[in-house]
Amino acid sequence: MKKLTTALIALASMTGAAIAENRIDMVRPDAPALAGYGDHPVGVRQLELTDADRIDVLASEDQVVRGPRRLVGELWYPAAEGTEAGTTYATVLRDGETEVELQGQAARDAEPGEGPFPLVILSHGYPGNRFLMSHLAETLASRGHAVLALDHADSTYQDQAAFGSTLLNRPLDQAFAIEAMADAAALDPALEGLIDAENAALVGYSMGGYGALILAGAGIAEGALELDFAPPHGVLEVHRAGSDAHEGLIDSRLKAVVAIGPWGMNAGFWDEDGLAGLRVPALIMAGDRDTVSGYEPMRAIFAGGSGAPRHLLTFLNAGHNAAAPIPAPAESWPVSERLGWAPFAHYADPVWDTVRMNNIAQHFIAAFLERHLHGDAEAAAWFDLVEYAHDGVWAEEEGERLPEHSYWQGFEQGSGLGLRMETRGAGE
């Protein structure tokens, strides 16, 4: 009993330290097989991207104004062998003013490893910032990807502006990011030969998921152009299903999309024809208690996206914060005077442990990218699962799996509780 008590005290101490340090790199002992870090050390550096000619919906209500759109990005990448782990990310909370530091395993401005590495774009919600999914950025970089996360202008904690700007710009930012990374050395000569933008994936959370689906072929419905919060002058026409502009936006370099809690179907942004236009393999992650994007609307996206193979991973009893956000920083726990509520609610889920959700997301996204960016056909086995994890049978004898074993691959006994996986092929 004394040994057990000592162990529990030590565990509590370590857990408290991890919370105080705002660590983004925690991996639970019960995490699935592909969670956490791979074989590569990780580097990170800041980039600035400028699209020289973009509609600025905030500049005027009377006319369409165009001008440069500037985006700050963070690029995580496999670093040179021998790179020492550890960095601090300086950022702010959901209130847009409280400064925090996050602790991870990347090395700032480390020498890049020998590429090229497939490109992954991370796209936050409204509002959010480039560090909201930094846990995923680090782990994917360690597994052989160059990962760019953007601060989407008009949509961050510090510059949140009219929603119409995000509706227009999110898919355009994502497309521009792929184009910019195709010539990354023009932004930073150290990136020469590092990034394979011909094999790109996009991971979007909430409004990032909205953009990902549009960029993957699911053009929006005509009625969405007339919604009260749509930008003026009909500029959303560029994303309308069947329009020349939307067709021109779709990039053949995009090989896979992950939409986490994707917003839009709940507000009527897609119809049957638009969803059927999906043409890129998709992994959708959702909480079935999501009151922001709505679970049934997200299920409708999964059901209607018949133009491509797709998966739907459901976190049972989870809300909108399922899978994507980093663990809530310690500074987010008190009530914010500016918000009137604790920013903690922006990151955490009432039921699920965030680290567990992060680890599960890391596992399935890593498997999904192995299949669609790296061309590993055997990676499909990670998705060949009984629908509900709790229905899987654990059957082993002396460490060997028996024929009746059907528990989710990569999960230890009992560790898949609360998860549901559905799969449909193109045309279904």
N, C-alpha and C positions, 0 to 999 in steps of 0.2 A: 504494500500500500504506500510506503514511504517513497519508493522508486516511482510509482505512478504519479504521486502528488508532485514530486520534483519535476518530472517530465511535463506535467500539465502547466506548472509555473513557468518552465522554460519556454514552452510553446506559446503561452500567453505573452511572454516578454517579447519573443521574436515577432509575433503577430502585431503587437503594439508598435514595435519599431518599424515594421513594414508600412503600417498605416501612417506613422509620423513622417516617414520618408517619402510618402506618396509614390510608392513603387508601381511601375507599370509592367514589370517583368515577372510577376509571381505565377508559379505553375503548381497547382495543387497535386498532392500525391495520387489522387484518383483521376487525374486528367487523362483524356484519351490519348492514343498513341502518337498522333501527329501534332499535339499541342506543344507549345513552348518552342525552344530554340533548336535549330539545325546545326550543321557543321561549320558554317561560315561565321567568322567575327563580323561585326556590323559597324559600318561607318555612317555618318549623317552629316549633311551640310545644307545650309539655307540657299535657296535660289529665288531670283525675282524674274517673273515672266511678264511680258507686256504684249497684249494683242493690240496692234496699232489702230484698228478700225472696227469698233463695236458700237452698236446702238446703246445709248445711255438713257434709259427710261426715266431716270430721276432728274435729268437736266432740264426738261421742259414738258409741260402738259399740252402745249399748243402745237408742237411740231416734233418730228423725229430728229434727234440730235445724235451724231456719231462722234467718237473720239477714242483715245487710247484707254484700255482697261488693264490695270496693273494688278498682278496677283503675286502674293508671297507664297512660296512653297518650301517644304522640307523634304529632302531626298534621303532616304535610307537605302543602303546598298551593301553587298558583300565586300568586306574590306580585305586588305592584304593579310596574308598569313602572319601571325604574331602580333596583330593589333590587340592592344589591351582594352578590355571592356570597361565601360562606365562613363556615363555623361549625365548632365543635368539639363532639363528643358525648362526654360523660363516662360511662363504663360500666365493667363488670367482665368478666373472662374467664369461661370455662366452670367454673373452679374456685370461682367465687362470691366471691372475695376480692381477686384481683389487679386493681387499678385501671388502666384504660387510657383513652386518648383517641383518638377516630376523627376524621378530617378529611373534610369533605364540602363541598358547594356551597350548602347552604341557609343562609338568614339567620335567626337566632333572633328570634322575635316580630316578623317583618316584617309590614308592612301587607299584607293580602290583596288579591289582584287582584279583578277584577269577575267574580263567578260568575253562576249556580251551576255547579259542576263535579261530574261523577259521582264517587261514593264508591267507594273501594277499601279493604277491610279486609285487613291483613296479620297472619297468625297463626303464631307460631313453634312450634318443636318442644318436646319434653320431655327435658331442660330447654332453655331458650332465653331470649331477652328481646327487647324491642321494637326493638333495633338490629341483630338478626341478619340481617335482610334490608333494611337501610337503603340499600344501593346501589339496590335496586329502588324503594324509597319515593321517593328523590330523583328518579330518572329518570321515574317515572310522574307525579309531581307536575309536573315540567317539561313534560309532554305533556298537561296539562289535566285532572288528577285531584286530588281531595282524598283523601289516603292516611293512614289511621289504623292504627298498629301498637300493640298492647297488650302490657303485661307481664301474662301470665295468672297470677294468684295460684296458689300451690302448685306452679307449673310453671316457675319461673325459676331461674337459676343460684344465686340467693341464698336462695330459699325453697322449693326442691324438696321436695315432700312425697309422701304416698302416691299411687300411680298412679291409684287409684280416683277421686280428686278431679278429675284431668284427664279421665278417661273421661266423667264426668258433665258437667263444667263447660265443656269446650271448645266444643261447639256452642252452649251457652247463652250463653257470653261473646260469641261471634261474632254471634248473633242480637241480643243486648242492645246491642252496639256499633252495629249498623245503626239500631236504635231511638233510641239516644242521639244519633247524628249527625243524625237527622231533626229534632232540636231543638237543634242545636249551640250556638245563641246563648244558650241557658239555661246552658251551661257557660262560655261566653266571648262577651260581646256583640260582639266584633270579628269573630265568625264569622257574623254575620247575613247571610243570602243567599248564603253561600259554597258550601254543599254541597247537591248534588242527591241525596238519599238514595233517591229513587224509582228511580234507576238505580244500582244497587250491584253490586259484584263482590267476591269473596273469594279471596284467595291464601293457602293454608295449606301449611306445610311439616311433614312427618312427622305429629305429632299434630294440627297445624293442618290437614293434609290430611284426616285422620280426621274432624275436626269439619266441614270444608267439605262432605264428601260426605254426611254426615248432614243438614246444613242444606239441601242441594240435593235431598233427597228419598230418599236411600238409607238407610232405617231399618235398624237392626241386627237380627240374628237373635235369637230367643228364648233360644237356648243361651248367648249372650254374657252374659246376666244372671247365670249361675251360675258363671262362670269364677272361679278363685281370687283374681284381683286385681281383680275387679269390686267396686264399692262396696257396702256392706251395705244390707239392708232392701229389696232389689229396686228401688232408685231409678233404675237404668238403664232401667226400663220406659218412661220418658219419651222414649227414643230408639228404642224397638222399632218395627219396620216394622208398619204397620197399626194402631198405637195412636192414640187420639184426641190424646194429648199430642204425639206426633211430628208428626202432621198439622197440629196447631196451631202447631208451631214453624216450619214452612216459610213463608218470607216471599216474597211475590210481587215485592217490590222487588229481590230478588236475581236478577240477570240472567245471571251468569256465575261459574264457579268455576275456580280453578287449584289442582290438588292436586300438590304436589311431594314425591315420595317418600312417598306416603300410607301410614301405618301402619294395620293393622287386619285386612286380609284374611288375613294370615299367622297371625293368632291366632283366626280363625274368627268375626270380628265380623259378616260379611255372608253371607247365602245368596243363592240365585238370585232369590228374590222381592224381597229387600231391595235388591239391586243394580238390578233392573229398575225400581225406584221412582225412580231418578235422573230429575229433570225439568228440570234447568238445564244449558245447554251447559257442557261441561267440557274443560279441557286438563290432561292428566296428564303430568308429567315424571318420568322415572325413570332410574336407572343400572342397567344389566343385571348389575352385580356387587353390588347392594345386599344386604347381609347383615342389615340391621335390619328393613326392611319386606318384603324378598324380591321379586325381579323377577317371578317367575311369579305370585305373588299380586296384584301390581299390574297385570299383564297381564289377570288375571281380572277385576279391577275394570273395566278398559277394555272387555273383551269383554262383561261382564254388564250394564253400565249402559245398556241398550237403550232406556230411556225418553227419551234426549236425544242430540243430536249431540255427538261427542266426538273428541278427538285424543289420541294417545299419542306424545310425543317421548322417544326413548330416547338416552341418552348411552352409547355402547358402551364397555365396560370401566370405567365409573365406578361408584362406590359410593353410599352413602346421602347423602353430602354434595354430590351433583350439583346444581348450579344455584343453590341457595338461599343458603348462608351467604356473608357478606362474606369477603374475603381474610383469612387468619389474621393477627391483629395480631402485631407483632414480639415482644411480651411473652409470646406463647403458645408460643414455640419451646422454651424450657427446660422440663425436667420439673418438674411441680408437686408439692411435698411433700404437699399435701392429697390430690391425685388419685392420685399414684404414676405418672403418665404425663404427657406433654406435651399441654397443651390444644390445640396445633396440630392434633391429629388430629380435633378436633371441627369444624374449619372446612375443612380441606384434603382433597384427593383424591390417592391415590397416583399416578394417571396424568394426570389433567386439570389444566390451569392454572385456578385459580379465577376469575381475571378473564375468561378466555375463556368459562367456563360462565356467569358473571354476565351477560356481554354477550349471549350466545345467549338466555338466559332473558328478558332485557329486550326483545329483539327480538320474540320470539314472544308474550310477554304483551302488549306494546304492540299488536301486530297483532290479537290475540284480543279485546282490549278495544275496539279501533276497530270491530270487527265487532259485538260484542254490547252494548256500552254506548253507543256513538255511532251505531250503526245504519248503518255504512258497508258496504254489500253487497260493494263491490269489495275490501275487506280480506280476503275469503275466498281471494283469489288467493295470499296469503302461505302458505296451507296446501295449495294445489294442487300437490303435489310428488311426484316419484318417491320411492319408499319409502326407499331408501338414498341419501344425498347423493352417495356416491362412484360411484353408477351414473349420475348425471346427466351429460349431454354438454354441454361448453362449446363453443359454435359462434358465433364472431363474425367479421365481415369489415368492416374499417375502422370499428370501433366500433359496428356495427349487429348485433343479434342475428339469426341465421339461423333458419329454421323448425325445424331439428333441435335447436336449443338447448333443453336440458331441465335445466340446472343449477338448484339451488335459488334461487328468487327472493330477492334481497337479499344473497346471499353472493357474494363474489369467488371467482374461479377457485381451486379447491383448498381453500377455507376451510371447507367443510362436512364434512370428513372426520370420521368417528366418530359421525355422527348418523343417526337413523332416525325417520321420521315416518309414522304410520298414522292414518287417519281413518275414522270410521263415522258414519252418520246415525242419527237417531232411528228405532227399529224394526229396526235391523240388529244 
